[in-house]
Amino acid sequence: MTIEFPSPTVPAADRSEVFVRYLDYFRESLLAKVASLPEPELRSSRLASGWTPLELVKHLRWVELRWIEWGFQGRAVPDPWGDRRDDRWHVPAGESLAELAEALRGQGAHTAAVISGCDLSEIGQPGPRWDGAAPPPLERICFHLLQEYARHLGHLDIVAELAGGPVGE
């Protein structure tokens, strides 16, 4: 699925719609870029840090879960760091790109519903996500999610270029 860039010149009903459009765009751009890589490149790393494209997909799904469900909504999440093992990102051998993409899109649909259904000034629920700090408003969480996606999509651009995949936006 390809989503057109959410240009600032395209009218939006409100700021919530802008956040949802950008998050959808970044999510689908990430998935398209990962899907364009040859299978061996999905589970190998070209970087000193060692992360793989599949690990990045899984990580961003969990980022949304941690910030929206565990954080903003204050839901109990049995293992909020389920994208990690031994203090690094991890994808077991049996997990496929199709499964990870479905999980990311599902989490994205939940994120979009929360953003669209709440006021951006609404404060998140107190809980363990905030480690004793005051919960932030939804708008700040949305900005954080955007910077996570933008930063990691830039990382993936470099990895894809090194792997002989598509370059640019």
Number of C-alpha atoms within 10 A of each C-alpha: 6 10 13 11 14 18 10 8 6 8 10 12 7 9 14 20 15 17 20 22 19 20 24 22 18 21 23 19 20 23 23 15 20 26 17 14 18 13 11 9 19 21 17 14 17 15 12 6 8 11 17 21 25 25 23 23 23 23 23 21 21 21 22 22 23 21 22 25 23 23 25 24 18 19 16 13 14 8 9 17 15 15 21 16 11 6 8 12 18 18 20 11 7 7 11 14 20 11 12 20 22 13 16 24 17 13 20 21 14 16 21 19 12 19 21 16 10 12 14 17 11 13 18 21 19 18 18 14 20 17 9 9 10 12 21 17 16 24 18 14 21 21 12 15 20 18 13 16 20 17 11 17 20 14 14 19 19 16 23 23 13 13 16 12 17 17 13 9 9
